[in-house]
Amino acid sequence: MSNSKHSDLEIELLLLGKWRFNTDSEKITIEFKDDMTYEQTKIQTLLFSKPKELITGNKFTGVWYVSQKKLYLNVKKLPKSFLNFHIPLAFKISIGDMVATLSSVFTPENYEVMRINSSKFLIKDKEQSIMGTKINNTKKY
């Protein structure tokens, strides 16, 4: 059970912006936007996971929301997927996007929000806890 003392709306507001976190097999950057969409980059760090990255690509976009202190990510597009190909002088076939959308409808990624503040968060999936760090978007000149 979540020990976060924040409401779902407070969690959403704290999540807005760009975050970085690493798991045992991936380096992940995700930007939560205020229109409830997100952009995610996943770099596989294990050699046996690289074929998956070659097929799906490393960029994902979709919609996100928080409900009962759980973060839900619904993938909508795989813009760099090998399965989204363009036939010259014809049309673009987005098989990867179709598969991602269908699978996301039936099994969205979800994470229990354990703790969060303006610079760090701790979420838990089925297998592991994941610590995230907010990336400061301000540029110094």
FIKOLZA-1660 file (N, C-alpha, C; in steps of 0.1 Angstrom, whole numbers, plus 5000, padded with zeros to 4 digits):
% residues 141
   i   px   py   pz ch aa at
   1 5008 4988 5000  A  M  N
   1 5000 5000 5000  A  M CA
   1 5009 5012 5000  A  M  C
   2 5004 5023 4993  A  S  N
   2 5012 5035 4992  A  S CA
   2 5012 5042 5005  A  S  C
   3 5024 5048 5009  A  N  N
   3 5025 5056 5020  A  N CA
   3 5026 5071 5017  A  N  C
   4 5023 5074 5004  A  S  N
   4 5023 5088 5000  A  S CA
   4 5011 5095 5007  A  S  C
   5 5014 5107 5012  A  K  N
   5 5004 5115 5019  A  K CA
   5 4997 5125 5009  A  K  C
   6 5000 5124 4997  A  H  N
   6 4995 5134 4987  A  H CA
   6 4982 5128 4980  A  H  C
   7 4974 5137 4976  A  S  N
   7 4962 5133 4969  A  S CA
   7 4966 5130 4954  A  S  C
   8 4957 5124 4947  A  D  N
   8 4960 5122 4933  A  D CA
   8 4964 5134 4925  A  D  C
   9 4956 5145 4927  A  L  N
   9 4959 5158 4920  A  L CA
   9 4973 5163 4925  A  L  C
  10 4976 5163 4937  A  E  N
  10 4989 5167 4942  A  E CA
  10 5001 5159 4935  A  E  C
  11 4999 5146 4934  A  I  N
  11 5009 5138 4928  A  I CA
  11 5010 5142 4913  A  I  C
  12 4999 5144 4906  A  E  N
  12 5000 5149 4892  A  E CA
  12 5007 5162 4891  A  E  C
  13 5005 5171 4899  A  L  N
  13 5012 5184 4899  A  L CA
  13 5027 5183 4902  A  L  C
  14 5030 5174 4911  A  L  N
  14 5044 5172 4914  A  L CA
  14 5052 5165 4903  A  L  C
  15 5044 5156 4895  A  L  N
  15 5051 5149 4885  A  L CA
  15 5054 5157 4872  A  L  C
  16 5047 5168 4870  A  L  N
  16 5049 5177 4858  A  L CA
  16 5063 5180 4857  A  L  C
  17 5068 5178 4845  A  G  N
  17 5082 5181 4842  A  G CA
  17 5090 5169 4837  A  G  C
  18 5103 5170 4837  A  K  N
  18 5111 5159 4832  A  K CA
  18 5118 5152 4844  A  K  C
  19 5118 5138 4843  A  W  N
  19 5123 5130 4853  A  W CA
  19 5133 5120 4847  A  W  C
  20 5143 5116 4855  A  R  N
  20 5152 5105 4851  A  R CA
  20 5152 5095 4862  A  R  C
  21 5152 5082 4857  A  F  N
  21 5154 5071 4866  A  F CA
  21 5159 5059 4859  A  F  C
  22 5166 5050 4867  A  N  N
  22 5172 5038 4861  A  N CA
  22 5166 5026 4868  A  N  C
  23 5165 5016 4860  A  T  N
  23 5161 5003 4866  A  T CA
  23 5173 4994 4864  A  T  C
  24 5172 4981 4867  A  D  N
  24 5183 4972 4865  A  D CA
  24 5186 4970 4850  A  D  C
  25 5176 4972 4842  A  S  N
  25 5179 4969 4827  A  S CA
  25 5177 4981 4818  A  S  C
  26 5173 4993 4823  A  E  N
  26 5170 5004 4815  A  E CA
  26 5174 5017 4821  A  E  C
  27 5178 5027 4813  A  K  N
  27 5179 5041 4817  A  K CA
  27 5168 5048 4810  A  K  C
  28 5160 5055 4819  A  I  N
  28 5147 5061 4814  A  I CA
  28 5147 5076 4817  A  I  C
  29 5142 5083 4807  A  T  N
  29 5139 5098 4809  A  T CA
  29 5124 5099 4805  A  T  C
  30 5116 5106 4813  A  I  N
  30 5102 5108 4809  A  I CA
  30 5098 5122 4813  A  I  C
  31 5091 5128 4804  A  E  N
  31 5086 5142 4806  A  E CA
  31 5071 5141 4807  A  E  C
  32 5065 5145 4818  A  F  N
  32 5051 5145 4820  A  F CA
  32 5046 5160 4817  A  F  C
  33 5037 5161 4807  A  K  N
  33 5032 5174 4803  A  K CA
  33 5019 5177 4809  A  K  C
  34 5016 5190 4810  A  D  N
  34 5003 5194 4817  A  D CA
  34 4991 5191 4809  A  D  C
  35 4992 5187 4796  A  D  N
  35 4980 5182 4789  A  D CA
  35 4978 5167 4790  A  D  C
  36 4985 5161 4800  A  M  N
  36 4983 5147 4804  A  M CA
  36 4989 5138 4793  A  M  C
  37 4999 5143 4786  A  T  N
  37 5006 5134 4776  A  T CA
  37 5020 5133 4782  A  T  C
  38 5028 5123 4777  A  Y  N
  38 5041 5122 4781  A  Y CA
  38 5050 5117 4769  A  Y  C
  39 5063 5120 4771  A  E  N
  39 5073 5115 4761  A  E CA
  39 5083 5108 4769  A  E  C
  40 5087 5096 4765  A  Q  N
  40 5096 5087 4773  A  Q CA
  40 5107 5082 4764  A  Q  C
  41 5119 5081 4769  A  T  N
  41 5130 5075 4762  A  T CA
  41 5135 5064 4771  A  T  C
  42 5136 5052 4766  A  K  N
  42 5142 5041 4773  A  K CA
  42 5154 5035 4766  A  K  C
  43 5165 5035 4772  A  I  N
  43 5177 5029 4767  A  I CA
  43 5179 5016 4774  A  I  C
  44 5180 5005 4767  A  Q  N
  44 5182 4992 4773  A  Q CA
  44 5197 4990 4776  A  Q  C
  45 5200 4986 4788  A  T  N
  45 5214 4984 4793  A  T CA
  45 5219 4970 4792  A  T  C
  46 5209 4961 4791  A  L  N
  46 5213 4946 4791  A  L CA
  46 5213 4942 4776  A  L  C
  47 5224 4935 4773  A  L  N
  47 5225 4930 4759  A  L CA
  47 5214 4922 4754  A  L  C
  48 5208 4913 4762  A  F  N
  48 5197 4905 4757  A  F CA
  48 5184 4913 4756  A  F  C
  49 5183 4925 4761  A  S  N
  49 5172 4934 4759  A  S CA
  49 5173 4943 4746  A  S  C
  50 5184 4944 4740  A  K  N
  50 5186 4952 4729  A  K CA
  50 5177 4949 4717  A  K  C
  51 5175 4936 4714  A  P  N
  51 5165 4933 4703  A  P CA
  51 5152 4939 4705  A  P  C
  52 5147 4939 4717  A  K  N
  52 5134 4946 4719  A  K CA
  52 5134 4961 4716  A  K  C
  53 5146 4967 4719  A  E  N
  53 5147 4981 4716  A  E CA
  53 5148 4983 4701  A  E  C
  54 5154 4974 4694  A  L  N
  54 5155 4975 4679  A  L CA
  54 5141 4975 4673  A  L  C
  55 5132 4967 4678  A  I  N
  55 5119 4965 4673  A  I CA
  55 5110 4977 4677  A  I  C
  56 5109 4980 4690  A  T  N
  56 5100 4990 4694  A  T CA
  56 5105 5004 4693  A  T  C
  57 5119 5005 4692  A  G  N
  57 5125 5018 4693  A  G CA
  57 5127 5022 4707  A  G  C
  58 5133 5034 4710  A  N  N
  58 5135 5038 4723  A  N CA
  58 5127 5050 4728  A  N  C
  59 5118 5055 4719  A  K  N
  59 5109 5066 4722  A  K CA
  59 5095 5061 4723  A  K  C
  60 5088 5067 4733  A  F  N
  60 5074 5063 4735  A  F CA
  60 5066 5076 4738  A  F  C
  61 5054 5077 4733  A  T  N
  61 5045 5088 4737  A  T CA
  61 5032 5082 4740  A  T  C
  62 5025 5090 4749  A  G  N
  62 5011 5085 4753  A  G CA
  62 5005 5094 4762  A  G  C
  63 4995 5089 4769  A  V  N
  63 4988 5097 4780  A  V CA
  63 4990 5091 4793  A  V  C
  64 4990 5099 4803  A  W  N
  64 4992 5095 4817  A  W CA
  64 4982 5101 4826  A  W  C
  65 4980 5094 4838  A  Y  N
  65 4971 5099 4848  A  Y CA
  65 4974 5092 4861  A  Y  C
  66 4969 5098 4872  A  V  N
  66 4971 5092 4885  A  V CA
  66 4957 5089 4891  A  V  C
  67 4955 5077 4896  A  S  N
  67 4942 5073 4902  A  S CA
  67 4946 5064 4914  A  S  C
  68 4940 5067 4925  A  Q  N
  68 4942 5060 4938  A  Q CA
  68 4957 5058 4941  A  Q  C
  69 4965 5068 4939  A  K  N
  69 4979 5069 4941  A  K CA
  69 4987 5059 4933  A  K  C
  70 4982 5056 4921  A  K  N
  70 4989 5048 4911  A  K CA
  70 4990 5057 4898  A  K  C
  71 5003 5056 4893  A  L  N
  71 5006 5063 4880  A  L CA
  71 5003 5054 4869  A  L  C
  72 4995 5058 4859  A  Y  N
  72 4992 5049 4848  A  Y CA
  72 4998 5056 4835  A  Y  C
  73 5005 5048 4827  A  L  N
  73 5010 5052 4814  A  L CA
  73 5004 5044 4803  A  L  C
  74 4997 5051 4794  A  N  N
  74 4991 5044 4783  A  N CA
  74 4998 5048 4770  A  N  C
  75 5006 5039 4764  A  V  N
  75 5014 5042 4753  A  V CA
  75 5005 5043 4741  A  V  C
  76 5007 5054 4733  A  K  N
  76 4999 5056 4721  A  K CA
  76 5008 5055 4708  A  K  C
  77 5020 5059 4709  A  K  N
  77 5029 5059 4697  A  K CA
  77 5043 5054 4700  A  K  C
  78 5049 5048 4690  A  L  N
  78 5063 5043 4691  A  L CA
  78 5069 5050 4679  A  L  C
  79 5073 5063 4679  A  P  N
  79 5077 5070 4668  A  P CA
  79 5090 5064 4661  A  P  C
  80 5098 5057 4668  A  K  N
  80 5111 5052 4662  A  K CA
  80 5110 5037 4661  A  K  C
  81 5098 5031 4661  A  S  N
  81 5097 5017 4660  A  S CA
  81 5100 5012 4646  A  S  C
  82 5107 5001 4645  A  F  N
  82 5110 4994 4632  A  F CA
  82 5097 4990 4625  A  F  C
  83 5086 4988 4633  A  L  N
  83 5073 4984 4628  A  L CA
  83 5065 4995 4621  A  L  C
  84 5070 5007 4623  A  N  N
  84 5063 5019 4617  A  N CA
  84 5072 5022 4605  A  N  C
  85 5068 5018 4593  A  F  N
  85 5077 5020 4581  A  F CA
  85 5069 5028 4571  A  F  C
  86 5077 5034 4562  A  H  N
  86 5071 5043 4552  A  H CA
  86 5075 5037 4538  A  H  C
  87 5065 5035 4530  A  I  N
  87 5067 5030 4517  A  I CA
  87 5069 5042 4508  A  I  C
  88 5080 5043 4501  A  P  N
  88 5082 5055 4492  A  P CA
  88 5071 5056 4482  A  P  C
  89 5067 5069 4480  A  L  N
  89 5057 5073 4471  A  L CA
  89 5043 5067 4474  A  L  C
  90 5042 5062 4486  A  A  N
  90 5029 5056 4490  A  A CA
  90 5024 5062 4503  A  A  C
  91 5024 5053 4513  A  F  N
  91 5018 5057 4526  A  F CA
  91 5027 5052 4538  A  F  C
  92 5024 5057 4550  A  K  N
  92 5031 5052 4561  A  K CA
  92 5023 5041 4568  A  K  C
  93 5029 5030 4572  A  I  N
  93 5022 5019 4579  A  I CA
  93 5027 5020 4593  A  I  C
  94 5017 5021 4603  A  S  N
  94 5021 5023 4617  A  S CA
  94 5017 5011 4625  A  S  C
  95 5022 4999 4622  A  I  N
  95 5019 4987 4629  A  I CA
  95 5023 4988 4643  A  I  C
  96 5035 4993 4646  A  G  N
  96 5040 4995 4660  A  G CA
  96 5030 5003 4668  A  G  C
  97 5025 5014 4663  A  D  N
  97 5016 5023 4670  A  D CA
  97 5003 5016 4673  A  D  C
  98 4998 5008 4663  A  M  N
  98 4986 5001 4666  A  M CA
  98 4987 4990 4677  A  M  C
  99 4998 4983 4676  A  V  N
  99 5001 4972 4686  A  V CA
  99 5003 4979 4700  A  V  C
 100 5010 4990 4701  A  A  N
 100 5012 4997 4714  A  A CA
 100 4999 5002 4719  A  A  C
 101 4990 5008 4711  A  T  N
 101 4978 5013 4716  A  T CA
 101 4969 5002 4721  A  T  C
 102 4968 4991 4713  A  L  N
 102 4959 4980 4717  A  L CA
 102 4964 4973 4730  A  L  C
 103 4977 4971 4731  A  S  N
 103 4983 4964 4743  A  S CA
 103 4981 4974 4755  A  S  C
 104 4982 4987 4753  A  S  N
 104 4981 4996 4764  A  S CA
 104 4967 4997 4769  A  S  C
 105 4957 4995 4761  A  V  N
 105 4943 4994 4765  A  V CA
 105 4941 4983 4775  A  V  C
 106 4946 4971 4772  A  F  N
 106 4944 4960 4780  A  F CA
 106 4953 4958 4792  A  F  C
 107 4965 4963 4790  A  T  N
 107 4975 4962 4801  A  T CA
 107 4983 4975 4802  A  T  C
 108 4978 4986 4807  A  P  N
 108 4986 4998 4809  A  P CA
 108 4997 4996 4819  A  P  C
 109 5008 5003 4817  A  E  N
 109 5018 5003 4827  A  E CA
 109 5013 5011 4839  A  E  C
 110 5015 5005 4851  A  N  N
 110 5011 5013 4863  A  N CA
 110 5021 5011 4874  A  N  C
 111 5022 5021 4882  A  Y  N
 111 5032 5021 4892  A  Y CA
 111 5026 5027 4905  A  Y  C
 112 5028 5021 4916  A  E  N
 112 5023 5027 4929  A  E CA
 112 5033 5038 4933  A  E  C
 113 5027 5050 4936  A  V  N
 113 5035 5061 4940  A  V CA
 113 5037 5060 4955  A  V  C
 114 5049 5057 4959  A  M  N
 114 5053 5054 4974  A  M CA
 114 5055 5068 4980  A  M  C
 115 5064 5076 4974  A  R  N
 115 5068 5089 4980  A  R CA
 115 5071 5098 4968  A  R  C
 116 5068 5111 4970  A  I  N
 116 5071 5121 4960  A  I CA
 116 5072 5135 4966  A  I  C
 117 5082 5142 4961  A  N  N
 117 5083 5157 4964  A  N CA
 117 5087 5164 4951  A  N  C
 118 5092 5176 4952  A  S  N
 118 5095 5184 4940  A  S CA
 118 5108 5179 4933  A  S  C
 119 5116 5171 4939  A  S  N
 119 5128 5167 4933  A  S CA
 119 5131 5152 4932  A  S  C
 120 5124 5144 4940  A  K  N
 120 5126 5130 4940  A  K CA
 120 5112 5123 4941  A  K  C
 121 5112 5110 4936  A  F  N
 121 5100 5102 4938  A  F CA
 121 5104 5088 4939  A  F  C
 122 5096 5080 4945  A  L  N
 122 5098 5066 4946  A  L CA
 122 5085 5059 4942  A  L  C
 123 5086 5051 4931  A  I  N
 123 5075 5043 4927  A  I CA
 123 5078 5028 4927  A  I  C
 124 5067 5020 4927  A  K  N
 124 5070 5006 4927  A  K CA
 124 5061 4999 4916  A  K  C
 125 5068 4991 4908  A  D  N
 125 5060 4982 4899  A  D CA
 125 5059 4969 4905  A  D  C
 126 5055 4959 4897  A  K  N
 126 5053 4945 4903  A  K CA
 126 5066 4939 4908  A  K  C
 127 5077 4943 4903  A  E  N
 127 5090 4936 4906  A  E CA
 127 5099 4944 4915  A  E  C
 128 5099 4957 4913  A  Q  N
 128 5110 4965 4920  A  Q CA
 128 5105 4979 4923  A  Q  C
 129 5113 4985 4932  A  S  N
 129 5111 5000 4935  A  S CA
 129 5120 5008 4926  A  S  C
 130 5115 5019 4922  A  I  N
 130 5123 5027 4912  A  I CA
 130 5124 5042 4918  A  I  C
 131 5136 5047 4919  A  M  N
 131 5138 5060 4924  A  M CA
 131 5140 5070 4912  A  M  C
 132 5133 5081 4912  A  G  N
 132 5134 5090 4901  A  G CA
 132 5139 5104 4907  A  G  C
 133 5146 5111 4898  A  T  N
 133 5151 5124 4901  A  T CA
 133 5146 5134 4891  A  T  C
 134 5141 5146 4895  A  K  N
 134 5137 5156 4886  A  K CA
 134 5149 5163 4879  A  K  C
 135 5147 5164 4866  A  I  N
 135 5158 5171 4859  A  I CA
 135 5154 5186 4858  A  I  C
 136 5163 5194 4862  A  N  N
 136 5161 5209 4862  A  N CA
 136 5162 5214 4847  A  N  C
 137 5151 5220 4842  A  N  N
 137 5151 5224 4828  A  N CA
 137 5156 5238 4827  A  N  C
 138 5160 5245 4837  A  T  N
 138 5165 5259 4836  A  T CA
 138 5179 5259 4831  A  T  C
 139 5182 5267 4821  A  K  N
 139 5195 5268 4815  A  K CA
 139 5202 5280 4821  A  K  C
 140 5215 5277 4823  A  K  N
 140 5224 5288 4828  A  K CA
 140 5232 5293 4817  A  K  C
 141 5233 5306 4816  A  Y  N
 141 5240 5313 4806  A  Y CA
 141 5253 5319 4811  A  Y  C
% end
